[in-house]
Amino acid sequence: MKVTINSKKGLKTSFSVLVDKKTINKKLDEKLLELQQKVHLKGFRPGKVPTSVIKNQFGKAIYGEILEGILKETSAKVIDEKKIKIAGQPKIELKTFGEGKDLDFTMEVESLPIVKLKPLDKIKATNYEIKIDNKLIETRLKQIAESQQSFLEKKDEEISINGDLVTFDYTAKVNGKAFEGNEGKNVQLVLGRDLFIKGFDKQLLGVKKKQKILVNALLPENYPKKELANKKADFECKIINIKKPVETKIDDAFAKKTGAKDINDLKNLINKQITSEYKNGLDTITKKNILDNLEEIHDINLPSNLVEQENKIITRNLKKEEIEKFKDKNLKLARSRIKTGLILNAIGEKSDLKIKDEEIRSEIEKYARSMPGQEKMVADYYQKNPSALASLRGALYEDKIIELIKTKINLVNKSVSTKEAEDLIKKFTQPTKNLDSKSTKNTKKKQTIKNKTEKISKKPSKTV
């Protein structure tokens, strides 16, 4: 193999590569001998088909396979010998090729730039700490209590009022005719919530146990049977039971029912839950601030093919007119992402940061815990999708680099209320309504990891 440098401009280098026909013929002969042991042709015993016959019948396909292998092998060898850190796949152009000829091709590679890292101690950023008001915790506590409402059976002579849990059977008709799905048994409604059919609850006010009552209501617009949507239906209801709500006493016993140790532990869990609801958004703002500063103080010659690839990722779900409208902004965003990515990677390499297998397993377990009953599905997904696993590893690596940077810059802690946090997040997200932000690439992943206390406030209710 003979390699000659044709040109070198910026990050791009063009090579001429010549592979002599003797090398090609040798590989071709080796392939023919290999196939001789496998090919079965009529009129020949297994393993006894002459190589000339194989070559005559499969020559073009064999040569194509040999050529492809040589191109991969030689281009990789050139990149390795020249110690090039390539940015994307090399571009290969065949000049001379064919059986009995030398292989002559040009190869253009674009290398990753050498990033000269600047001191980080002059970078300033704000780390936001959320301050949770006790009133907000008390409000959330009441909501949890309401979601776990208990009821006490009423006496036979007592009538139903708003807030009562009414259990009933019904048979419905439209224009005097029964229809599919027109019966219900032991249906439970908490009067006043109006969650069954609009206006249905009000007609059950003032009823008693064992009473029969006719309720008139319009079937909803989204009723499965389209021909019955918005039709007036008559519901013959038989009241089975009526229960009144019992005020839930918020104490240690109540807290234990939710899985907490006591009421103080429950309040702490609620505090953590509310904090986590704002944490991702506030951390994203801090990260964006850090990335903007890193981008500003570094000057890097960017690989054009990486910028082009990133631009395609950004615009892949946009319509043609949107791509044209946001052309300059998308290109600027692509360049920004590639630049900050190169800087972060340089910092990670300099500090010898790595992601251990146990860190990945731990993150997958977090996902699994956030999806009760689907733990195996989550595990199988990452086991069967190497690209998803690589993406997860990349996200964890980036997070680790950001946390390292925070220890080296001038990071100021600032305490904010939930209202201030909401305003900050709203202001931050509005400008990026039409475009992805470089600093929010991995926040969707994080937002799926729910705090363990979320189950406390989101237990499914058995009533409507």
C-alpha positions as CSV (number, residue, x, y, z in Angstrom):
1,M,0.0,0.0,0.0
2,K,1.3,3.4,-1.0
3,V,-0.1,6.5,0.7
4,T,0.4,10.1,-0.5
5,I,-0.9,13.3,1.1
6,N,-2.6,15.3,-1.7
7,S,-3.6,18.3,0.4
8,K,-4.2,19.5,3.9
9,K,-6.5,22.4,4.6
10,G,-7.8,23.2,8.1
11,L,-9.3,20.0,9.5
12,K,-9.5,18.2,6.1
13,T,-6.8,16.0,4.7
14,S,-6.9,14.3,1.3
15,F,-4.9,11.2,0.6
16,S,-4.1,9.1,-2.5
17,V,-4.0,5.4,-1.7
18,L,-2.6,2.8,-4.1
19,V,-3.0,-1.0,-3.5
20,D,-1.1,-3.1,-6.0
21,K,-2.8,-5.8,-7.9
22,K,-0.7,-8.6,-6.3
23,T,-2.2,-7.8,-2.9
24,I,-5.7,-7.9,-4.5
25,N,-5.1,-11.1,-6.4
26,K,-3.7,-12.7,-3.2
27,K,-6.9,-11.9,-1.3
28,L,-9.0,-13.0,-4.3
29,D,-7.2,-16.4,-4.4
30,E,-7.7,-16.8,-0.6
31,K,-11.4,-16.1,-0.9
32,L,-11.8,-18.6,-3.8
33,L,-10.1,-21.3,-1.7
34,E,-12.4,-20.5,1.2
35,L,-15.4,-20.7,-1.0
36,Q,-14.2,-24.0,-2.5
37,Q,-14.9,-25.7,0.8
38,K,-18.5,-24.3,1.0
39,V,-19.8,-24.1,-2.6
40,H,-22.0,-26.9,-3.8
41,L,-22.4,-27.1,-7.6
42,K,-24.2,-29.7,-9.6
43,G,-21.7,-32.2,-11.2
44,F,-19.0,-31.7,-8.5
45,R,-18.3,-33.3,-5.2
46,P,-18.4,-31.1,-2.1
47,G,-15.1,-29.3,-1.7
48,K,-13.9,-30.3,-5.2
49,V,-15.4,-27.5,-7.3
50,P,-12.4,-26.0,-9.3
51,T,-11.7,-22.4,-8.3
52,S,-11.8,-21.4,-11.9
53,V,-15.4,-22.5,-12.1
54,I,-16.3,-20.6,-8.9
55,K,-14.5,-17.5,-10.3
56,N,-16.3,-17.8,-13.6
57,Q,-19.7,-18.1,-11.9
58,F,-19.3,-15.7,-8.9
59,G,-16.4,-13.5,-9.9
60,K,-18.1,-10.1,-9.9
61,A,-19.7,-10.6,-6.5
62,I,-16.4,-12.0,-5.1
63,Y,-14.4,-9.1,-6.4
64,G,-16.9,-6.6,-5.1
65,E,-16.7,-8.1,-1.6
66,I,-12.8,-8.2,-1.8
67,L,-12.8,-4.5,-2.9
68,E,-15.1,-3.4,-0.1
69,G,-12.9,-5.2,2.5
70,I,-9.7,-3.7,1.1
71,L,-11.2,-0.2,1.2
72,K,-12.3,-0.6,4.8
73,E,-9.0,-2.2,5.8
74,T,-6.7,0.3,4.1
75,S,-8.6,3.4,5.1
76,A,-8.6,2.3,8.7
77,K,-4.9,1.6,8.5
78,V,-4.2,5.1,7.1
79,I,-6.2,6.7,9.8
80,D,-4.4,4.6,12.5
81,E,-0.9,5.2,11.1
82,K,-1.4,9.0,10.7
83,K,-2.9,9.0,14.2
84,I,-6.0,10.9,13.0
85,K,-9.0,11.4,15.3
86,I,-11.6,11.4,12.6
87,A,-14.9,13.4,12.8
88,G,-17.3,11.2,10.9
89,Q,-16.8,8.7,8.1
90,P,-14.0,9.3,5.5
91,K,-15.1,10.2,1.9
92,I,-13.7,7.7,-0.6
93,E,-13.5,8.2,-4.4
94,L,-12.4,5.4,-6.7
95,K,-9.9,6.3,-9.4
96,T,-8.8,3.0,-10.9
97,F,-10.1,-0.5,-10.1
98,G,-11.0,-3.8,-11.6
99,E,-9.8,-7.3,-11.8
100,G,-6.1,-7.5,-12.8
101,K,-5.6,-3.8,-12.0
102,D,-4.1,-1.8,-9.1
103,L,-6.6,-0.2,-6.8
104,D,-6.2,3.6,-6.8
105,F,-8.5,5.8,-4.7
106,T,-8.6,9.1,-2.9
107,M,-9.7,9.5,0.7
108,E,-10.7,12.7,2.4
109,V,-10.9,12.7,6.2
110,E,-11.9,15.4,8.6
111,S,-10.2,15.3,11.9
112,L,-11.4,16.5,15.3
113,P,-9.8,19.8,16.4
114,I,-7.4,20.0,19.2
115,V,-9.2,21.9,22.0
116,K,-7.0,24.2,24.0
117,L,-8.9,24.5,27.2
118,K,-9.2,27.9,28.9
119,P,-9.1,28.4,32.7
120,L,-12.5,27.9,34.2
121,D,-12.1,29.9,37.4
122,K,-13.4,33.1,35.8
123,I,-16.7,31.6,34.7
124,K,-19.6,32.8,36.8
125,A,-22.9,30.9,37.1
126,T,-25.9,30.7,39.5
127,N,-26.9,27.5,41.2
128,Y,-30.6,27.8,42.2
129,E,-31.8,26.2,45.5
130,I,-35.6,26.0,45.8
131,K,-37.1,27.2,49.0
132,I,-40.4,25.5,49.8
133,D,-43.0,27.4,51.8
134,N,-44.7,25.5,54.6
135,K,-48.1,26.6,53.3
136,L,-47.4,24.7,50.0
137,I,-46.5,21.6,52.0
138,E,-49.7,21.8,54.0
139,T,-51.7,22.3,50.8
140,R,-50.1,19.2,49.2
141,L,-50.8,17.3,52.4
142,K,-54.5,18.2,52.3
143,Q,-54.6,17.1,48.7
144,I,-53.1,13.7,49.6
145,A,-55.7,13.4,52.4
146,E,-58.5,14.2,50.0
147,S,-57.3,11.7,47.4
148,Q,-57.5,9.0,50.2
149,Q,-60.9,10.1,51.3
150,S,-62.8,7.5,53.5
151,F,-66.6,7.2,53.8
152,L,-69.0,6.2,56.5
153,E,-72.4,4.5,55.7
154,K,-75.4,6.7,56.1
155,K,-78.7,5.7,57.8
156,D,-81.5,4.5,55.5
157,E,-83.6,7.7,56.0
158,E,-80.7,10.1,55.3
159,I,-80.7,11.7,51.9
160,S,-77.6,12.3,49.7
161,I,-75.8,15.6,49.5
162,N,-72.7,16.9,47.7
163,G,-69.6,15.0,48.8
164,D,-71.5,11.8,49.5
165,L,-70.5,8.5,47.8
166,V,-73.5,7.0,46.0
167,T,-73.5,3.4,44.8
168,F,-76.1,2.5,42.2
169,D,-77.1,0.2,39.3
170,Y,-78.6,1.6,36.1
171,T,-80.2,0.6,32.8
172,A,-80.2,3.2,30.1
173,K,-82.3,3.7,26.9
174,V,-82.3,6.1,24.0
175,N,-85.7,6.8,22.5
176,G,-87.0,3.9,24.5
177,K,-84.5,1.4,23.1
178,A,-81.7,-0.4,24.8
179,F,-78.2,-0.2,23.4
180,E,-74.8,-1.9,23.8
181,G,-73.1,-1.0,27.1
182,N,-76.4,0.4,28.5
183,E,-76.1,-1.3,31.9
184,G,-74.0,-0.6,35.0
185,K,-73.6,-2.4,38.3
186,N,-72.3,-1.0,41.6
187,V,-71.3,2.3,39.9
188,Q,-69.8,4.7,42.5
189,L,-70.1,8.5,42.2
190,V,-68.8,11.2,44.6
191,L,-71.6,13.8,44.2
192,G,-70.3,17.2,43.1
193,R,-67.3,16.1,41.1
194,D,-69.4,15.7,37.9
195,L,-67.0,13.1,36.5
196,F,-69.5,10.6,35.1
197,I,-71.9,12.3,32.6
198,K,-72.3,16.1,32.8
199,G,-75.3,17.0,35.0
200,F,-75.7,13.4,36.2
201,D,-74.6,14.1,39.8
202,K,-77.1,16.8,40.5
203,Q,-80.0,14.5,39.8
204,L,-78.8,12.1,42.4
205,L,-79.0,14.8,45.2
206,G,-81.6,14.1,47.8
207,V,-82.0,10.4,47.1
208,K,-82.2,7.6,49.7
209,K,-81.1,4.0,49.9
210,K,-83.2,1.5,47.8
211,Q,-84.8,4.4,46.0
212,K,-85.4,4.2,42.2
213,I,-85.0,7.3,40.2
214,L,-85.0,8.3,36.5
215,V,-82.0,10.4,35.4
216,N,-82.0,12.2,32.0
217,A,-78.6,13.0,30.5
218,L,-76.9,13.6,27.2
219,L,-74.4,10.9,26.2
220,P,-71.0,12.5,25.7
221,E,-69.5,13.6,22.3
222,N,-66.8,11.0,22.5
223,Y,-69.2,8.1,23.2
224,P,-67.8,4.9,21.5
225,K,-71.0,4.5,19.4
226,K,-70.9,7.6,17.2
227,E,-74.5,7.4,16.3
228,L,-75.4,7.8,20.0
229,A,-73.1,10.7,20.7
230,N,-75.0,13.8,22.1
231,K,-78.2,11.7,22.3
232,K,-80.6,12.1,25.2
233,A,-80.6,8.9,27.3
234,D,-82.9,7.9,30.2
235,F,-81.1,6.1,33.1
236,E,-83.3,4.0,35.4
237,C,-81.2,4.0,38.6
238,K,-81.5,1.9,41.7
239,I,-79.7,3.4,44.7
240,I,-77.7,0.6,46.5
241,N,-75.9,2.6,49.1
242,I,-75.0,6.1,50.3
243,K,-72.0,7.0,52.3
244,K,-70.9,10.4,53.7
245,P,-67.3,11.6,53.7
246,V,-65.3,11.3,56.9
247,E,-62.8,14.0,57.6
248,T,-59.3,12.5,57.4
249,K,-57.2,13.2,60.4
250,I,-53.7,14.1,59.3
251,D,-51.5,12.5,61.9
252,D,-48.9,9.8,62.3
253,A,-51.4,7.0,61.6
254,F,-52.4,8.7,58.3
255,A,-48.7,9.2,57.4
256,K,-48.0,5.5,58.0
257,K,-50.8,4.5,55.6
258,T,-49.0,6.4,52.8
259,G,-45.7,4.6,53.5
260,A,-44.1,7.3,55.6
261,K,-42.7,6.7,59.1
262,D,-44.7,9.5,60.7
263,I,-46.2,12.9,59.8
264,N,-42.8,14.7,59.9
265,D,-41.3,12.1,57.6
266,L,-44.3,12.5,55.2
267,K,-43.8,16.3,55.2
268,N,-40.1,15.8,54.4
269,L,-41.0,13.5,51.5
270,I,-43.5,16.1,50.2
271,N,-40.8,18.7,50.5
272,K,-38.4,16.5,48.4
273,Q,-41.1,15.8,45.9
274,I,-41.9,19.5,45.3
275,T,-38.2,20.3,45.2
276,S,-37.6,17.6,42.5
277,E,-40.5,19.1,40.4
278,Y,-38.5,22.3,40.0
279,K,-34.9,20.8,40.1
280,N,-34.6,19.7,36.5
281,G,-35.8,23.1,35.2
282,L,-33.5,25.1,37.4
283,D,-30.5,22.8,36.8
284,T,-31.1,23.2,33.1
285,I,-30.9,27.0,33.4
286,T,-27.6,26.7,35.4
287,K,-26.2,24.2,32.8
288,K,-27.2,26.6,29.9
289,N,-25.4,29.4,31.6
290,I,-22.2,27.3,32.0
291,L,-22.3,26.1,28.4
292,D,-22.8,29.6,27.1
293,N,-19.7,30.8,29.1
294,L,-17.6,27.8,27.9
295,E,-18.6,28.5,24.3
296,E,-17.8,32.2,24.6
297,I,-14.2,31.8,26.0
298,H,-13.2,29.0,23.5
299,D,-12.3,29.4,19.9
300,I,-12.5,26.2,17.9
301,N,-12.4,25.2,14.2
302,L,-15.4,23.0,13.9
303,P,-15.6,19.9,11.6
304,S,-18.1,20.8,8.9
305,N,-19.5,17.3,8.6
306,L,-20.4,17.1,12.3
307,V,-22.2,20.4,12.1
308,E,-24.1,19.2,9.0
309,Q,-25.1,15.9,10.8
310,E,-26.3,17.9,13.9
311,N,-28.2,20.3,11.7
312,K,-30.0,17.3,10.1
313,I,-30.9,16.0,13.6
314,I,-32.3,19.4,14.5
315,T,-34.4,19.7,11.4
316,R,-35.5,16.1,10.8
317,N,-39.1,16.7,12.2
318,L,-39.5,20.2,10.7
319,K,-41.5,20.9,7.5
320,K,-39.7,22.3,4.5
321,E,-40.9,25.8,5.0
322,E,-39.9,25.7,8.7
323,I,-36.4,24.5,7.8
324,E,-36.0,27.4,5.4
325,K,-37.5,29.9,7.9
326,F,-35.2,28.8,10.8
327,K,-32.2,28.0,8.5
328,D,-29.7,30.4,10.2
329,K,-30.9,29.7,13.7
330,N,-30.7,25.9,13.2
331,L,-27.2,26.2,11.8
332,K,-26.1,28.4,14.7
333,L,-27.7,25.9,17.1
334,A,-25.9,23.0,15.4
335,R,-22.5,24.7,15.6
336,S,-23.2,25.6,19.2
337,R,-24.0,22.0,20.1
338,I,-20.9,20.6,18.3
339,K,-18.6,23.2,19.9
340,T,-19.8,22.7,23.5
341,G,-19.7,18.9,22.9
342,L,-16.1,19.1,21.9
343,I,-15.2,21.3,24.9
344,L,-17.0,19.1,27.3
345,N,-15.3,16.0,25.9
346,A,-11.9,17.6,26.2
347,I,-12.6,18.4,29.8
348,G,-13.8,14.9,30.4
349,E,-10.7,13.4,28.8
350,K,-8.3,15.7,30.6
351,S,-9.8,14.7,34.0
352,D,-10.0,11.0,32.9
353,L,-13.7,10.9,33.7
354,K,-15.4,7.6,32.9
355,I,-18.8,6.1,33.4
356,K,-18.8,2.8,35.2
357,D,-21.1,-0.1,34.4
358,E,-22.6,0.1,37.9
359,E,-23.6,3.7,37.2
360,I,-25.5,2.7,34.1
361,R,-27.2,-0.2,36.0
362,S,-28.2,2.2,38.7
363,E,-29.7,4.7,36.3
364,I,-31.7,1.9,34.5
365,E,-32.9,0.8,37.9
366,K,-34.2,4.3,38.6
367,Y,-36.1,4.2,35.3
368,A,-37.5,0.8,36.3
369,R,-38.6,2.0,39.7
370,S,-40.5,4.9,38.1
371,M,-42.6,2.3,36.1
372,P,-44.0,-0.2,38.6
373,G,-44.9,-3.5,37.0
374,Q,-42.8,-2.8,33.9
375,E,-39.4,-3.2,35.4
376,K,-38.6,-6.2,33.1
377,M,-39.7,-4.2,30.0
378,V,-37.3,-1.4,30.9
379,A,-34.4,-3.8,31.5
380,D,-35.1,-5.6,28.2
381,Y,-35.3,-2.3,26.3
382,Y,-31.8,-1.3,27.2
383,Q,-30.4,-4.8,26.8
384,K,-31.8,-5.1,23.3
385,N,-31.1,-1.5,22.2
386,P,-27.3,-0.7,22.2
387,S,-28.0,2.8,20.8
388,A,-30.3,3.6,23.7
389,L,-27.6,2.3,26.1
390,A,-25.0,4.4,24.4
391,S,-27.3,7.4,24.6
392,L,-27.7,6.8,28.3
393,R,-24.0,6.5,28.9
394,G,-23.4,9.7,27.0
395,A,-26.0,11.6,29.1
396,L,-24.4,10.3,32.3
397,Y,-20.9,11.3,31.0
398,E,-22.1,14.8,30.2
399,D,-23.7,15.2,33.6
400,K,-20.5,14.1,35.3
401,I,-18.5,16.6,33.4
402,I,-20.9,19.4,34.2
403,E,-20.7,18.5,37.9
404,L,-16.9,18.6,37.7
405,I,-17.1,22.1,36.0
406,K,-19.3,23.4,38.8
407,T,-16.5,22.7,41.3
408,K,-14.0,24.7,39.3
409,I,-16.0,27.8,38.4
410,N,-17.4,30.7,40.5
411,L,-20.7,29.1,41.3
412,V,-23.0,31.3,43.4
413,N,-25.9,29.7,45.3
414,K,-29.2,31.5,45.2
415,S,-32.3,30.6,47.1
416,V,-35.6,31.1,45.2
417,S,-39.3,30.6,46.0
418,T,-41.5,28.3,43.9
419,K,-43.0,31.4,42.3
420,E,-39.6,32.8,41.4
421,A,-38.6,29.3,40.1
422,E,-41.7,29.2,37.9
423,D,-40.9,32.6,36.5
424,L,-37.3,31.7,35.8
425,I,-38.3,28.4,34.0
426,K,-41.0,30.1,32.0
427,K,-38.7,32.9,30.9
428,F,-36.0,30.3,30.0
429,T,-38.3,28.0,27.9
430,Q,-40.2,30.6,26.0
431,P,-37.4,31.7,23.6
432,T,-36.7,28.0,22.7
433,K,-40.3,27.3,21.8
434,N,-39.5,26.5,18.1
435,L,-36.0,25.1,18.6
436,D,-34.3,22.5,20.8
437,S,-31.9,24.0,23.3
438,K,-28.4,22.5,23.5
439,S,-28.7,22.4,27.2
440,T,-32.0,20.5,27.3
441,K,-30.9,17.5,25.2
442,N,-31.1,15.1,28.1
443,T,-33.7,16.7,30.4
444,K,-36.5,14.6,29.0
445,K,-34.7,11.5,30.1
446,K,-34.4,13.0,33.6
447,Q,-38.0,14.1,33.8
448,T,-39.2,10.5,33.5
449,I,-37.4,9.6,36.7
450,K,-40.1,10.2,39.3
451,N,-39.4,10.9,43.0
452,K,-40.4,7.9,45.2
453,T,-42.9,10.1,47.1
454,E,-44.9,10.7,43.9
455,K,-46.8,7.5,44.6
456,I,-48.2,9.1,47.8
457,S,-50.1,11.9,46.0
458,K,-51.1,9.8,42.9
459,K,-52.7,6.7,44.3
460,P,-55.6,5.7,42.1
461,S,-59.0,6.4,43.5
462,K,-61.6,3.6,43.4
463,T,-64.4,6.2,43.1
464,V,-65.2,9.0,40.6
